């Protein structure tokens, strides 16, 4: 294989690597629903929420285990010269010698003994005054609240992702508007420079065109920064690395319309019924009330049954087996006022949850009203701004024609174009506000549709 062949092969390999790198660097295009779906799968806050739900479920299952019998195994090894321990060891190992073990000197001054005790104990709490049932109910309601809270968090993250997507789209469209204005401003600057060189205009016209060009360049830089910031926010919500290129669907300023809005009172009532966070707060209230019942169970008797199997020997082993069965009843007669204070604390916690529920209901109604008013405003602004943008475009066309005929001055044309830029920017902002307000009203009402 000659040098020419090696050179061609190296060139081919370099080209192939460059092609792969180019493909890897291409930005991936996301539709709005795909961006929301990606956020629901990768957002770190949602991942943390899923762990919280799993933890609540595990705690609920652990609480249910309190009802079941508890089985323990233990092994004890002890050496002692305490007279009672020594004599008990002889009894447990069934090694008492009547001839030698009942003398006064032997009982009072025994030698040290070694005991190995293995045991299996079963204990079953039969009745706890309702504490077990109340604890299980509280744990189940806490789990339900965690599930509902996570569902609400999914709606919030979906709204944030959709809002960030729309803002990024609008920011990209804003850059396009700035580019259009910049092209027109550069054309005016070039035209005035040529006309001044031909002594057909005064120097102030050229200076005005240059000043206007600088203003438009500054607006373009701000638009580019807004676009970068909007994309960064979108990637953060989606859970994407910030360095990954991302392409969005092109902004369609005519693609956002709001259907008829229901009556405000109906929207509020539906929101109270549908909102997952309201349902979660109600579950937390029920859990707090269950804890009140659990605290009151301290004044009631506790009944448990038990069974035990024991093995005793003076060496490691399982000899001298014995068993015991029984039942125990326990009733606390005095705890220094602790039980009563715990009942009062639990009741205060339940009262707090009631007030938090009322505050949340008020917040829901407020969110619905604010979104309702914002949507109505955005719908009106979209119509007004679309009409103004059309008028501003026609004005620019007319003034440009008059300026070309020498019937008006450059300042009039620059002013008309500035008004056009402002009108188009307002139309863009109104369309964005309409899209965001419609999504906000759906979120406030608990009716935001999530992608499959």
NUBAPA-256030 format. One record per residue: y, z, x of N, C-alpha, C in turn; residue in one letter. Coordinates in steps of 0.2 Angstrom, whole numbers, padded with zeros to 4 digits, always signed. Layout:
! NUBAPA-256030
YZXYZXYZXA...
! end
This chain:
! NUBAPA-256030
-0006+0000+0004+0000+0000+0000+0006+0000+0004X+0011-0005+0003+0016-0006+0008+0022-0001+0006X+0027-0001+0010+0033+0003+0009+0037+0000+0002X+0037-0006+0001+0040-0009-0005+0036-0006-0011X+0030-0006-0011+0026-0003-0017+0028+0004-0018X+0028+0008-0012+0030+0015-0013+0037+0016-0016X+0041+0012-0014+0048+0012-0016+0048+0011-0024X+0045+0006-0026+0045+0004-0033+0041+0010-0037X+0036+0013-0034+0033+0018-0038+0038+0024-0038X+0041+0026-0033+0046+0031-0033+0051+0030-0038X+0054+0024-0038+0059+0022-0043+0056+0023-0050X+0050+0021-0051+0047+0021-0058+0046+0028-0060X+0044+0033-0056+0043+0040-0057+0050+0043-0059X+0055+0041-0055+0062+0044-0056+0064+0042-0063X+0063+0036-0065+0065+0033-0071+0062+0037-0077X+0055+0038-0076+0051+0041-0081+0054+0048-0082X+0055+0052-0077+0057+0059-0077+0064+0059-0081X+0068+0054-0079+0075+0054-0082+0074+0053-0089X+0070+0049-0091+0069+0047-0098+0066+0053-0102X+0062+0057-0099+0059+0063-0102+0065+0068-0103X+0069+0069-0098+0075+0074-0098+0080+0072-0103X+0081+0065-0104+0085+0063-0109+0083+0064-0116X+0076+0064-0117+0074+0065-0124+0074+0073-0125X+0073+0077-0120+0073+0084-0121+0080+0086-0122X+0085+0083-0119+0092+0085-0120+0095+0083-0127X+0091+0078-0130+0094+0076-0137+0095+0081-0142X+0100+0081-0145+0101+0087-0150+0097+0085-0156X+0094+0091-0159+0090+0090-0165+0095+0090-0171X+0094+0086-0176+0098+0085-0182+0094+0090-0187X+0099+0094-0190+0096+0099-0195+0100+0097-0202X+0096+0097-0207+0099+0097-0214+0101+0104-0215X+0105+0105-0221+0107+0112-0222+0101+0116-0224X+0097+0113-0229+0091+0117-0231+0086+0119-0225X+0086+0114-0220+0082+0115-0214+0085+0121-0210X+0091+0121-0209+0095+0126-0205+0094+0133-0208X+0094+0133-0215+0093+0139-0218+0086+0142-0218X+0081+0137-0218+0074+0139-0218+0073+0141-0210X+0076+0138-0206+0075+0140-0199+0077+0147-0198X+0083+0149-0201+0086+0155-0200+0082+0161-0203X+0079+0159-0209+0074+0164-0212+0068+0165-0208X+0066+0161-0204+0060+0162-0200+0062+0165-0193X+0068+0164-0191+0069+0166-0184+0075+0171-0183X+0079+0173-0188+0084+0177-0188+0082+0184-0185X+0085+0187-0180+0082+0194-0178+0083+0199-0183X+0088+0199-0187+0089+0204-0192+0083+0204-0197X+0081+0198-0199+0076+0197-0203+0069+0200-0200X+0068+0198-0194+0062+0200-0191+0062+0208-0191X+0068+0211-0189+0068+0218-0189+0067+0221-0196X+0069+0218-0201+0068+0220-0208+0061+0219-0210X+0057+0214-0208+0050+0214-0209+0046+0220-0206X+0048+0222-0200+0045+0228-0197+0047+0234-0201X+0052+0234-0204+0054+0240-0208+0050+0240-0214X+0049+0235-0217+0045+0234-0223+0037+0236-0222X+0035+0234-0216+0028+0236-0214+0028+0243-0213X+0033+0246-0210+0033+0253-0208+0033+0257-0215X+0037+0255-0220+0037+0258-0226+0030+0258-0230X+0027+0252-0229+0020+0252-0232+0015+0256-0229X+0015+0257-0222+0011+0261-0218+0012+0268-0220X+0018+0270-0221+0020+0277-0223+0017+0279-0230X+0018+0274-0235+0015+0275-0241+0008+0276-0241X+0004+0272-0237-0003+0272-0237-0005+0279-0233X-0001+0281-0229-0003+0287-0225-0002+0293-0230X+0003+0293-0235+0004+0298-0240-0001+0298-0245X-0004+0292-0246-0010+0292-0251-0016+0296-0248X-0016+0296-0242-0022+0299-0238-0022+0306-0239X-0017+0309-0241-0016+0317-0242-0021+0319-0247X-0022+0315-0252-0027+0317-0258-0034+0317-0256X-0036+0314-0250-0043+0313-0248-0045+0319-0244X-0052+0320-0244-0054+0326-0239-0052+0324-0232X-0051+0330-0228-0049+0329-0221-0055+0332-0217X-0058+0328-0213-0064+0330-0209-0062+0331-0201X-0063+0337-0199-0061+0338-0192-0067+0340-0188X-0067+0339-0182-0072+0341-0177-0069+0344-0171X-0072+0350-0169-0069+0354-0163-0075+0356-0159X-0073+0358-0153-0078+0361-0148-0074+0366-0144X-0076+0372-0144-0073+0378-0141-0078+0381-0135X-0075+0382-0129-0079+0385-0124-0074+0391-0122X-0078+0397-0122-0074+0403-0121-0078+0408-0117X-0075+0412-0112-0078+0418-0109-0074+0424-0109X-0077+0429-0112-0073+0435-0113-0077+0442-0112X-0074+0447-0110-0077+0454-0110-0074+0459-0115X-0071+0456-0120-0068+0460-0126-0075+0462-0130X-0075+0469-0131-0081+0471-0134-0083+0467-0141X-0077+0466-0145-0079+0463-0151-0081+0456-0150X-0078+0452-0145-0080+0445-0144-0087+0445-0142X-0089+0450-0137-0096+0450-0134-0101+0451-0140X-0100+0456-0144-0104+0457-0149-0105+0452-0154X-0099+0449-0156-0099+0443-0161-0103+0437-0158X-0102+0436-0151-0106+0431-0148-0113+0432-0148X-0115+0438-0148-0123+0439-0148-0125+0438-0155X-0121+0440-0160-0123+0438-0167-0123+0431-0169X-0118+0427-0166-0117+0420-0168-0123+0416-0164X-0125+0419-0158-0130+0415-0155-0137+0418-0156X-0137+0423-0161-0143+0426-0164-0147+0429-0158X-0144+0433-0153-0147+0435-0147-0146+0443-0147X-0145+0446-0153-0144+0454-0153-0151+0457-0151X-0151+0462-0147-0157+0466-0145-0156+0473-0148X-0160+0475-0153-0159+0481-0156-0160+0487-0151X-0164+0486-0146-0166+0491-0142-0161+0492-0137X-0157+0487-0135-0152+0488-0129-0145+0487-0131X-0143+0484-0137-0137+0482-0138-0133+0487-0143X-0136+0492-0145-0132+0496-0150-0131+0503-0147X-0132+0504-0140-0130+0510-0137-0122+0510-0136X-0120+0516-0136-0112+0517-0135-0110+0514-0129X-0113+0515-0123-0110+0512-0117-0111+0505-0117X-0116+0502-0120-0116+0494-0121-0111+0492-0125X-0110+0495-0131-0105+0493-0136-0098+0493-0133X-0096+0499-0129-0090+0500-0127-0088+0496-0120X-0093+0495-0116-0092+0492-0110-0097+0486-0109X-0097+0481-0113-0101+0476-0112-0099+0471-0106X-0104+0468-0103-0102+0463-0098-0099+0457-0102X-0096+0452-0097-0093+0446-0100-0098+0442-0103X-0096+0438-0108-0101+0433-0112-0097+0427-0112X-0102+0421-0112-0099+0415-0113-0101+0412-0120X-0097+0408-0123-0098+0406-0130-0096+0398-0130X-0101+0394-0132-0099+0387-0134-0100+0386-0141X-0095+0384-0144-0095+0383-0152-0093+0376-0154X-0097+0372-0157-0096+0366-0160-0095+0366-0167X-0091+0363-0170-0090+0364-0178-0087+0357-0181X-0090+0356-0187-0087+0350-0191-0085+0354-0197X-0078+0353-0199-0075+0356-0205-0073+0351-0210X-0074+0351-0216-0072+0347-0221-0067+0351-0226X-0061+0349-0227-0056+0353-0231-0053+0348-0236X-0053+0350-0242-0051+0345-0248-0046+0349-0252X-0039+0347-0251-0034+0350-0256-0035+0348-0263X-0037+0352-0267-0038+0351-0274-0032+0351-0278X-0028+0355-0277-0022+0356-0281-0016+0359-0277X-0010+0355-0277-0004+0357-0273+0002+0358-0278X+0001+0359-0284+0007+0360-0288+0010+0354-0290X+0008+0348-0289+0011+0342-0290+0014+0339-0283X+0014+0343-0278+0017+0340-0272+0014+0334-0269X+0008+0333-0269+0004+0327-0267+0006+0321-0271X+0006+0322-0278+0008+0316-0282+0015+0314-0281X+0019+0319-0280+0026+0318-0280+0028+0314-0273X+0024+0317-0268+0025+0313-0261+0023+0306-0261X+0017+0305-0264+0015+0298-0265+0019+0294-0269X+0022+0296-0274+0027+0292-0278+0033+0291-0274X+0036+0296-0270+0042+0295-0266+0040+0289-0261X+0034+0290-0258+0033+0285-0253+0032+0278-0256X+0029+0277-0261+0028+0271-0264+0035+0268-0267X+0039+0272-0269+0046+0270-0271+0050+0268-0265X+0049+0271-0259+0053+0270-0253+0050+0263-0251X+0044+0262-0251+0041+0255-0249+0044+0250-0254X+0044+0251-0260+0047+0246-0265+0054+0244-0263X+0058+0250-0262+0065+0249-0260+0065+0245-0253X+0061+0246-0249+0061+0242-0242+0060+0235-0244X+0055+0233-0248+0053+0226-0250+0059+0223-0253X+0062+0226-0258+0068+0223-0262+0074+0223-0257X+0075+0227-0253+0080+0227-0248+0079+0221-0243X+0073+0220-0241+0072+0214-0237+0073+0207-0240X+0071+0207-0247+0072+0201-0251+0080+0200-0251X+0084+0205-0252+0091+0204-0253+0094+0202-0246X+0091+0205-0240+0093+0203-0234+0092+0195-0233X+0086+0193-0235+0084+0186-0235+0090+0182-0238X+0092+0184-0244+0097+0180-0248+0104+0180-0244X+0105+0186-0241+0112+0187-0237+0111+0182-0231X+0106+0182-0227+0105+0178-0221+0105+0171-0223X+0102+0169-0229+0102+0162-0231+0109+0160-0232X+0113+0164-0236+0120+0163-0237+0124+0162-0231X+0123+0167-0226+0127+0166-0220+0125+0160-0216X+0119+0158-0216+0117+0152-0213+0120+0146-0216X+0120+0146-0223+0123+0140-0226+0130+0140-0225X+0133+0145-0225+0141+0146-0224+0142+0143-0217X+0139+0146-0212+0140+0144-0206+0139+0136-0205X+0134+0134-0208+0132+0126-0208+0138+0122-0211X+0140+0124-0217+0146+0121-0220+0152+0121-0215X+0154+0127-0212+0159+0128-0208+0159+0123-0202X+0153+0123-0199+0152+0119-0193+0153+0111-0195X+0150+0109-0201+0151+0103-0204+0159+0101-0205X+0162+0106-0208+0169+0105-0209+0173+0105-0202X+0171+0109-0197+0174+0109-0191+0174+0102-0187X+0168+0099-0188+0166+0093-0185+0171+0087-0189X+0171+0088-0195+0176+0083-0199+0183+0084-0197X+0185+0091-0196+0192+0092-0193+0193+0089-0187X+0188+0089-0182+0189+0085-0176+0190+0078-0177X+0186+0075-0182+0187+0068-0183+0194+0066-0186X+0197+0071-0190+0204+0070-0193+0209+0070-0187X+0207+0075-0182+0212+0076-0177+0212+0069-0172X+0206+0067-0171+0205+0060-0167+0209+0055-0171X+0208+0054-0177+0212+0049-0181+0219+0050-0180X+0222+0056-0180+0229+0057-0179+0231+0056-0172X+0226+0057-0167+0228+0056-0160+0228+0049-0159X+0224+0045-0162+0224+0037-0160+0231+0035-0163X+0233+0037-0169+0239+0034-0172+0245+0037-0167X+0245+0043-0165+0251+0045-0161+0251+0042-0154X+0245+0040-0151+0245+0036-0145+0248+0029-0146X+0246+0026-0152+0249+0020-0153+0256+0020-0154X+0259+0025-0157+0266+0026-0158+0269+0027-0151X+0266+0031-0147+0269+0032-0140+0269+0025-0136X+0264+0022-0136+0264+0015-0133+0269+0010-0135X+0269+0010-0142+0274+0005-0145+0281+0007-0143X+0283+0013-0144+0290+0015-0142+0291+0014-0135X+0287+0015-0131+0288+0014-0124+0289+0006-0122X+0285+0002-0126+0286-0005-0125+0293-0007-0128X+0295-0005-0134+0301-0007-0137+0307-0004-0133X+0306+0002-0130+0312+0004-0126+0313+0000-0120X+0308-0002-0117+0308-0007-0111+0311-0013-0113X+0311-0015-0119+0314-0021-0122+0321-0020-0125X+0323-0014-0124+0330-0012-0127+0330-0013-0134X+0325-0012-0138+0325-0013-0145+0326-0007-0149X+0325-0001-0145+0325+0006-0149+0329+0010-0144X+0331+0016-0147+0335+0021-0142+0330+0025-0139X+0332+0029-0134+0327+0033-0130+0324+0039-0134X+0328+0041-0139+0326+0047-0143+0320+0045-0147X+0319+0039-0149+0313+0037-0153+0307+0038-0148X+0308+0036-0142+0302+0036-0138+0300+0044-0136X+0306+0048-0136+0304+0055-0135+0301+0058-0141X+0303+0056-0147+0300+0059-0153+0293+0057-0153X+0291+0051-0151+0284+0049-0152+0280+0053-0146X+0283+0054-0141+0279+0058-0136+0278+0065-0138X+0284+0068-0141+0283+0075-0143+0278+0076-0149X+0278+0071-0153+0273+0071-0158+0266+0070-0156X+0265+0066-0150+0259+0065-0147+0256+0071-0144X+0261+0075-0141+0259+0082-0138+0256+0087-0143X+0260+0087-0149+0258+0091-0155+0251+0089-0157X+0250+0083-0158+0243+0081-0160+0238+0082-0155X+0239+0081-0149+0234+0083-0144+0232+0091-0144X+0237+0095-0145+0236+0102-0146+0232+0103-0152X+0233+0100-0158+0229+0101-0164+0222+0099-0162X+0221+0093-0159+0214+0091-0157+0211+0096-0153X+0214+0099-0148+0211+0105-0144+0209+0111-0148X+0213+0112-0153+0211+0118-0158+0205+0116-0162X+0205+0110-0164+0199+0108-0168+0193+0108-0164X+0193+0106-0158+0187+0106-0154+0185+0113-0153X+0189+0118-0152+0187+0125-0151+0184+0127-0157X+0187+0126-0163+0184+0128-0169+0177+0125-0170X+0176+0119-0168+0170+0116-0169+0165+0120-0165X+0166+0121-0158+0162+0125-0154+0161+0132-0157X+0166+0135-0159+0165+0142-0162+0160+0142-0168X+0161+0137-0172+0157+0136-0178+0150+0135-0177X+0149+0131-0172+0142+0129-0170+0138+0135-0166X+0142+0139-0163+0140+0145-0159+0138+0150-0165X+0142+0151-0170+0140+0156-0175+0134+0153-0179X+0133+0147-0180+0128+0144-0184+0121+0146-0180X+0121+0144-0173+0116+0145-0169+0114+0153-0169X+0119+0157-0169+0117+0164-0169+0114+0166-0175X+0116+0164-0181+0113+0166-0187+0106+0163-0187X+0105+0157-0185+0098+0153-0185+0093+0157-0180X+0096+0160-0175+0091+0163-0170+0090+0157-0165X+0094+0152-0164+0093+0147-0159+0097+0149-0152X+0094+0147-0147+0098+0148-0140+0105+0145-0141X+0110+0147-0138+0116+0144-0138+0117+0138-0134X+0113+0137-0129+0113+0131-0125+0110+0125-0128X+0106+0126-0133+0102+0120-0136+0107+0116-0140X+0107+0109-0139+0112+0105-0143+0109+0105-0150X+0114+0104-0155+0113+0104-0162+0117+0099-0166X+0114+0095-0169+0117+0090-0173+0117+0091-0181X+0122+0090-0185+0122+0092-0192+0123+0085-0196X+0121+0086-0202+0123+0080-0207+0130+0079-0207X+0132+0073-0208+0139+0071-0208+0142+0074-0214X+0148+0077-0213+0152+0080-0219+0154+0075-0224X+0153+0076-0230+0155+0072-0236+0159+0076-0240X+0166+0074-0240+0171+0078-0243+0170+0077-0251X+0167+0072-0253+0166+0071-0260+0159+0074-0263X+0155+0077-0258+0149+0079-0260+0148+0086-0263X+0154+0089-0264+0154+0096-0266+0157+0096-0273X+0153+0098-0278+0156+0099-0285+0153+0105-0288X+0157+0108-0292+0154+0114-0295+0153+0113-0303X+0147+0114-0305+0146+0113-0312+0150+0118-0316X+0149+0118-0323+0152+0123-0327+0151+0130-0325X+0155+0134-0326+0154+0141-0324+0153+0145-0330X+0148+0149-0330+0147+0153-0336+0153+0159-0337X+0153+0162-0343+0158+0167-0344+0157+0173-0339X+0163+0176-0337+0162+0181-0332+0158+0187-0334X+0158+0189-0340+0154+0195-0343+0147+0193-0342X+0145+0187-0344+0138+0185-0343+0136+0185-0335X+0140+0183-0331+0139+0183-0324+0138+0190-0321X+0142+0194-0324+0141+0201-0321+0135+0204-0324X+0133+0204-0330+0127+0207-0333+0121+0204-0329X+0121+0197-0328+0115+0194-0325+0115+0197-0317X+0120+0198-0314+0120+0200-0307+0117+0207-0307X+0119+0211-0312+0116+0218-0312+0109+0218-0313X+0106+0213-0317+0099+0213-0318+0095+0210-0312X+0098+0205-0309+0095+0201-0304+0095+0204-0297X+0100+0207-0295+0102+0209-0288+0096+0213-0285X+0093+0211-0280+0088+0215-0277+0090+0221-0274X+0096+0221-0271+0099+0228-0268+0100+0233-0274X+0102+0231-0280+0102+0235-0285+0096+0238-0287X+0091+0234-0287+0084+0236-0289+0081+0241-0283X+0083+0239-0277+0081+0244-0271+0085+0251-0272X+0091+0251-0274+0094+0257-0275+0091+0261-0280X+0089+0258-0286+0086+0262-0291+0079+0265-0289X+0076+0261-0285+0069+0263-0282+0071+0270-0277X+0076+0269-0273+0078+0275-0269+0080+0281-0274X+0083+0280-0279+0085+0285-0284+0078+0289-0286X+0074+0284-0288+0067+0287-0291+0064+0291-0286X+0064+0289-0279+0061+0292-0274+0064+0299-0273X+0071+0299-0273+0074+0306-0273+0072+0310-0278X+0072+0308-0284+0069+0312-0290+0062+0315-0289X+0058+0311-0286+0051+0313-0284+0051+0318-0279X+0056+0318-0274+0056+0323-0269+0059+0330-0272X+0062+0329-0278+0064+0336-0281+0058+0339-0284X+0054+0335-0287+0047+0338-0290+0043+0340-0284X+0043+0337-0278+0039+0340-0273+0042+0346-0270X+0048+0347-0270+0051+0353-0268+0050+0359-0273X+0050+0357-0279+0048+0363-0284+0041+0365-0284X+0036+0361-0281+0029+0362-0281+0028+0368-0276X+0033+0370-0272+0032+0376-0268+0031+0382-0271X+0034+0383-0278+0033+0389-0282+0026+0389-0286X+0022+0384-0284+0016+0384-0288+0010+0385-0283X+0004+0387-0286-0002+0389-0281-0004+0382-0278X-0008+0383-0272-0011+0378-0269-0018+0380-0268X-0023+0375-0271-0030+0377-0271-0033+0371-0266X-0038+0374-0262-0042+0369-0258-0049+0372-0257X-0054+0367-0256-0061+0369-0255-0062+0367-0248X-0067+0370-0245-0069+0368-0238-0076+0369-0237X-0079+0366-0232-0086+0367-0230-0086+0366-0222X-0090+0370-0219-0090+0370-0211-0097+0370-0209X-0099+0367-0203-0105+0367-0200-0104+0369-0193X-0107+0375-0190-0105+0378-0184-0112+0378-0180X-0111+0377-0173-0116+0378-0168-0114+0383-0163X-0118+0388-0161-0116+0393-0156-0121+0393-0151X-0119+0393-0144-0124+0394-0139-0120+0397-0133X-0124+0400-0128-0120+0402-0122-0120+0397-0117X-0122+0391-0118-0122+0385-0114-0120+0379-0118X-0118+0374-0115-0116+0368-0118-0122+0366-0122X-0122+0365-0129-0127+0363-0133-0126+0364-0141X-0130+0362-0145-0130+0362-0152-0135+0367-0155X-0136+0373-0153-0141+0378-0156-0137+0383-0161X-0142+0386-0164-0139+0392-0169-0134+0389-0174X-0137+0384-0178-0133+0381-0183-0131+0386-0189X-0125+0386-0191-0124+0390-0197-0119+0386-0201X-0118+0388-0208-0114+0384-0212-0110+0389-0216X-0104+0387-0219-0100+0391-0223-0096+0386-0228X-0096+0388-0234-0092+0384-0239-0088+0389-0243X-0082+0387-0246-0078+0392-0249-0072+0388-0252X-0068+0392-0255-0062+0389-0259-0056+0394-0257X-0050+0392-0256-0044+0396-0255-0039+0394-0260X-0035+0399-0262-0029+0399-0266-0024+0402-0263X-0018+0399-0262-0012+0401-0259-0006+0401-0264X-0002+0406-0264+0004+0406-0268+0009+0410-0264X+0014+0406-0263+0020+0410-0259+0024+0414-0264X+0025+0420-0262+0028+0425-0267+0036+0426-0265X+0037+0425-0258+0044+0426-0256+0045+0422-0249X+0050+0418-0249+0051+0414-0243+0058+0415-0240X+0061+0420-0242+0068+0421-0240+0073+0417-0243X+0071+0414-0249+0076+0409-0253+0076+0402-0250X+0071+0401-0245+0071+0394-0242+0068+0389-0248X+0063+0391-0252+0061+0386-0257+0066+0384-0262X+0070+0389-0264+0075+0387-0269+0081+0383-0266X+0082+0384-0260+0088+0380-0256+0085+0373-0255X+0079+0372-0254+0076+0366-0253+0076+0362-0260X+0075+0365-0265+0075+0362-0272+0082+0360-0273X+0087+0364-0272+0094+0362-0273+0096+0357-0268X+0094+0357-0262+0095+0351-0257+0092+0345-0260X+0086+0345-0262+0083+0339-0265+0087+0336-0271X+0089+0341-0275+0093+0339-0281+0100+0336-0279X+0103+0339-0274+0109+0336-0272+0108+0329-0269X+0102+0328-0266+0101+0321-0263+0100+0316-0269X+0097+0318-0274+0096+0314-0280+0102+0312-0283X+0107+0317-0284+0114+0316-0286+0117+0311-0282X+0117+0312-0276+0120+0307-0271+0118+0300-0272X+0111+0299-0273+0108+0292-0275+0111+0290-0281X+0112+0294-0286+0115+0292-0293+0122+0289-0291X+0126+0292-0288+0133+0290-0286+0133+0284-0282X+0128+0283-0277+0128+0277-0273+0126+0271-0278X+0121+0272-0283+0120+0267-0287+0126+0265-0291X+0129+0270-0294+0135+0268-0298+0140+0264-0293X+0141+0266-0287+0146+0263-0283+0143+0256-0281X+0137+0255-0281+0134+0248-0279+0135+0243-0285X+0134+0246-0291+0135+0242-0297+0143+0240-0298X+0147+0245-0296+0154+0243-0296+0156+0237-0291X+0152+0238-0285+0153+0233-0280+0151+0226-0282X+0145+0226-0286+0142+0220-0288+0147+0216-0293X+0149+0220-0297+0154+0217-0302+0160+0214-0298X+0163+0218-0293+0168+0216-0290+0167+0209-0286X+0161+0209-0283+0159+0203-0279+0159+0197-0284X+0156+0198-0290+0155+0193-0294+0162+0190-0296X+0167+0195-0298+0174+0193-0300+0177+0189-0294X+0177+0192-0288+0180+0189-0283+0178+0181-0281X+0171+0181-0282+0168+0174-0281+0170+0169-0287X+0170+0172-0293+0172+0168-0298+0179+0166-0298X+0184+0170-0296+0191+0168-0295+0191+0163-0289X+0188+0164-0284+0188+0159-0278+0186+0153-0280X+0180+0152-0284+0178+0146-0286+0182+0142-0291X+0185+0146-0295+0190+0143-0300+0196+0140-0296X+0199+0144-0291+0204+0141-0287+0202+0135-0283X+0196+0135-0280+0194+0130-0275+0193+0124-0280X+0191+0124-0286+0190+0118-0290+0197+0115-0291X+0202+0119-0293+0208+0117-0294+0211+0113-0288X+0210+0117-0282+0213+0114-0276+0210+0108-0274X+0204+0107-0275+0200+0100-0273+0203+0095-0277X+0205+0095-0283+0208+0090-0287+0215+0089-0285X+0219+0094-0284+0226+0093-0281+0226+0090-0275X+0222+0092-0270+0222+0090-0263+0220+0083-0263X+0215+0081-0267+0212+0074-0267+0218+0069-0269X+0222+0071-0274+0227+0067-0276+0233+0067-0271X+0234+0072-0268+0239+0073-0263+0238+0068-0257X+0231+0068-0255+0229+0064-0249+0230+0057-0251X+0228+0055-0257+0229+0048-0259+0236+0046-0259X+0241+0050-0261+0248+0049-0261+0251+0049-0254X+0248+0053-0250+0251+0053-0243+0249+0047-0239X+0243+0045-0241+0240+0039-0237+0245+0033-0239X+0246+0032-0246+0250+0027-0248+0257+0027-0245X+0260+0033-0245+0266+0034-0242+0267+0032-0235X+0262+0033-0231+0261+0031-0224+0261+0023-0224X+0257+0020-0228+0257+0013-0228+0264+0010-0229X+0267+0013-0234+0274+0010-0236+0279+0011-0230X+0279+0017-0228+0284+0019-0222+0282+0014-0216X+0276+0014-0215+0274+0009-0209+0276+0002-0210X+0276+0000-0216+0278-0007-0217+0286-0008-0217X+0289-0003-0219+0297-0003-0218+0299-0002-0211X+0295+0002-0207+0297+0003-0200+0295-0004-0197X+0290-0007-0198+0289-0013-0195+0294-0019-0196X+0297-0018-0202+0303-0023-0204+0309-0020-0202X+0310-0014-0198+0316-0012-0196+0320-0009-0201X+0317-0007-0207+0321-0004-0212+0321+0003-0213X+0318+0007-0208+0318+0014-0207+0317+0016-0200X+0318+0022-0199+0317+0025-0192+0311+0028-0191X+0309+0029-0184+0302+0031-0182+0301+0038-0185X+0306+0043-0185+0306+0049-0188+0303+0050-0194X+0305+0045-0199+0302+0045-0206+0294+0043-0205X+0292+0039-0201+0285+0037-0200+0281+0043-0198X+0284+0046-0193+0280+0052-0190+0280+0057-0195X+0285+0058-0199+0285+0064-0204+0280+0062-0209X+0279+0056-0211+0274+0054-0216+0267+0054-0213X+0266+0053-0207+0259+0054-0204+0258+0061-0204X+0263+0065-0202+0261+0072-0202+0259+0075-0208X+0263+0073-0214+0261+0075-0220+0254+0073-0222X+0252+0067-0220+0246+0064-0222+0240+0068-0218X+0241+0070-0212+0237+0074-0208+0236+0081-0212X+0241+0084-0214+0241+0090-0218+0238+0090-0224X+0239+0084-0228+0236+0083-0234+0228+0082-0233X+0226+0078-0228+0219+0078-0227+0215+0084-0225X+0219+0088-0221+0216+0094-0219+0216+0099-0225X+0221+0099-0229+0220+0103-0235+0214+0101-0240X+0213+0095-0240+0208+0092-0244+0201+0094-0241X+0201+0094-0234+0195+0097-0231+0194+0104-0232X+0199+0108-0232+0199+0115-0232+0197+0117-0240X+0199+0113-0244+0198+0114-0251+0190+0113-0253X+0188+0107-0250+0181+0106-0251+0176+0111-0248X+0178+0113-0242+0174+0119-0239+0174+0125-0243X+0180+0127-0246+0181+0133-0250+0177+0132-0256X+0177+0126-0259+0173+0125-0265+0165+0126-0263X+0163+0124-0258+0156+0124-0256+0154+0132-0255X+0159+0135-0251+0157+0142-0250+0158+0147-0256X+0163+0145-0260+0164+0149-0266+0158+0148-0271X+0155+0142-0272+0149+0141-0276+0143+0145-0273X+0142+0145-0267+0137+0149-0264+0138+0157-0264X+0144+0159-0264+0146+0166-0264+0145+0168-0271X+0146+0164-0276+0145+0166-0283+0137+0167-0284X+0134+0162-0282+0126+0163-0282+0124+0169-0279X+0126+0170-0273+0124+0176-0269+0126+0183-0273X+0132+0183-0276+0134+0189-0279+0130+0190-0286X+0128+0184-0289+0124+0185-0295+0117+0186-0294X+0115+0186-0287+0107+0187-0286+0104+0180-0288X+0107+0174-0288+0104+0168-0290+0104+0163-0284X+0105+0165-0278+0105+0160-0273+0098+0157-0271X+0097+0151-0272+0091+0148-0271+0089+0147-0264X+0083+0149-0262+0081+0149-0255+0076+0144-0254X+0076+0141-0248+0071+0135-0247+0064+0138-0246X+0059+0133-0248+0052+0135-0248+0050+0137-0241X
! end
